[in-house]
Amino acid sequence: MIHPPDARPAPRRTPLDAEETARAEANFVPLVAQHLVADGRFRITADTPEMVELWQRVARKVGDTLRRPVVSYANGRYIVIAFDQGEDPASPAEVERPARE
């Protein structure tokens, strides 16, 4: 396929395998929890169904970690993870830092 000189083809994305997905979830939970405690919300690009599912799983685990209701919503471009309305955020001491292996 020939493209005009000023046009670039869209990048191809390689889906994450099961191990990469598990590592991503494990590493993103503490990060998102820290952002929620500090700012009350976390927003990130999630423009594929796979990424939306990944971040929704992270949101559920963050809610379990912080023992607070957490909601997530996506618009096809971004996903926002936030505390459910009416809930007070946890104190920073309640957020665990990831263990380094």
RAGIDA-V545794 format. One record per pair of residues at least 12 apart in sequence whose ideal C-beta (glycine too) atoms are under 8 Angstrom apart, sorted by the first residue. I is the first residue (numbers start at 1). J is the second residue. D is the distance in Angstrom with one decimal. If there is no record, write none. Layout:
# RAGIDA-V545794
i = <I | I>
j = <J | J>
d = <D | D>
This chain:
# RAGIDA-V545794
i = <13 | 15 | 16 | 16 | 21 | 24 | 24 | 25 | 25 | 25 | 25 | 26 | 27 | 28 | 28 | 28 | 29 | 29 | 29 | 29 | 30 | 30 | 30 | 30 | 30 | 31 | 32 | 32 | 32 | 32 | 33 | 33 | 33 | 33 | 33 | 33 | 34 | 34 | 36 | 36 | 36 | 36 | 36 | 36 | 36 | 36 | 37 | 37 | 37 | 37 | 37 | 37 | 37 | 38 | 40 | 40 | 40 | 41 | 41 | 41 | 41 | 42 | 42 | 42 | 43 | 43 | 43 | 43 | 44 | 44 | 45 | 45 | 46 | 46 | 46 | 46 | 47 | 47 | 47 | 51 | 52 | 52 | 55 | 55 | 55 | 55 | 56 | 56 | 56 | 58 | 59 | 59 | 59 | 62 | 65 | 65 | 66 | 66 | 66 | 66 | 67 | 68 | 68 | 68 | 68 | 68 | 69 | 69 | 69 | 70 | 70 | 70 | 71 | 71>
j = <48 | 50 | 50 | 54 | 54 | 54 | 58 | 54 | 57 | 58 | 61 | 98 | 98 | 54 | 55 | 58 | 58 | 61 | 62 | 65 | 65 | 95 | 96 | 97 | 98 | 98 | 58 | 59 | 62 | 81 | 62 | 65 | 66 | 90 | 95 | 96 | 92 | 95 | 62 | 66 | 70 | 81 | 82 | 83 | 89 | 90 | 66 | 89 | 90 | 91 | 92 | 94 | 95 | 92 | 82 | 83 | 89 | 80 | 81 | 82 | 83 | 80 | 81 | 82 | 78 | 79 | 80 | 81 | 78 | 79 | 77 | 78 | 74 | 77 | 78 | 79 | 76 | 77 | 78 | 79 | 74 | 79 | 72 | 74 | 79 | 81 | 72 | 74 | 79 | 81 | 71 | 72 | 81 | 81 | 95 | 96 | 89 | 90 | 94 | 95 | 90 | 83 | 84 | 87 | 89 | 90 | 83 | 84 | 87 | 82 | 83 | 84 | 83 | 84>
d = <6.8 | 5.8 | 7.0 | 7.5 | 6.4 | 6.2 | 8.0 | 6.8 | 5.8 | 5.7 | 6.7 | 7.7 | 6.4 | 8.0 | 7.7 | 4.7 | 5.8 | 4.8 | 5.6 | 6.1 | 7.9 | 6.8 | 6.2 | 6.2 | 4.5 | 7.9 | 5.7 | 7.2 | 5.0 | 5.8 | 4.9 | 5.5 | 5.8 | 8.0 | 4.7 | 7.7 | 7.7 | 5.2 | 6.5 | 7.0 | 7.0 | 6.9 | 7.0 | 6.2 | 6.3 | 7.9 | 7.5 | 5.3 | 5.6 | 7.2 | 5.3 | 7.3 | 5.2 | 7.3 | 6.2 | 6.0 | 6.0 | 5.9 | 6.7 | 3.9 | 7.7 | 7.1 | 4.6 | 7.3 | 5.6 | 7.3 | 4.8 | 7.7 | 6.8 | 6.2 | 6.9 | 5.9 | 5.6 | 7.7 | 6.3 | 3.9 | 6.7 | 5.4 | 8.0 | 7.6 | 4.7 | 5.9 | 6.5 | 7.6 | 4.6 | 6.8 | 5.3 | 7.9 | 7.4 | 7.3 | 7.4 | 4.0 | 4.5 | 6.8 | 7.7 | 7.2 | 7.9 | 4.6 | 6.3 | 7.1 | 7.4 | 5.9 | 7.4 | 5.3 | 7.2 | 6.0 | 7.0 | 3.6 | 5.6 | 7.1 | 6.1 | 6.6 | 7.7 | 5.2>
